[in-house]
C-alpha cells in the first residue's frame, strides 16, 4: 500500500510539473505564445532565422496582445531590435510593411498636425523634417505604445534610417 501511494504521488507530481512548464512556441502555431523563445539579441543564432520565418513570428506576436511581450528582452522586443538592424538603408519603404506587417502609424505630411506638439524628440525631429521635405515618412511600430517603438525613416521610396526609441520610464 505504501509503495503504491508513493508511486501515485510521484506520477501526480510529475504530471503537475509537466503541465506547468512552458513549451517553446512553434513558428506558425495558433496556441498561446511563449514570450521568451527567441535567442537573446546579439546571439549568433539570429543568422539562422530567415526573414520569412522572423516576419511570420513577428506579425503573430504583434497580433496576440500578450502583456509579457511588453517586457524588456521579450521576443517582441528582441525581434524589433533585429528588424532595426536587418532593414538596411536603401530598402524599399513598401518592403517594410511586407516584412513587419502594417505599421501602427505612418507619420507623413498628411497627418503631422495631429502630433503637434510632439510627444518626444523623435517626433519633434520627424515633424521638422517632414515640414522641410514632404516626401519624408516615418513608419512606426509600437512596442509599448508611445513609450518605446521601432521607427523607419523613408524618403517616400526607400529607408534612410531606422532606430528604436526608448522613453526610459
Secondary structure, DSSP 8 states (H G I E B T S, - for coil): -HHHHHHHHHHHHHHHHHHHS-----TT--S---TT-S--TT-GGGGGS-HHHHHHHHHHHHHH--GGGGSTT-HHHHHHHHHHHHS-TT-BHHHHHHHH-S-SEEE-TTTGGGG-S-SSHHHHHHHHHHHH-TT-EEEEEESSGGGEEEEEEESSSBEEEEEEEE---
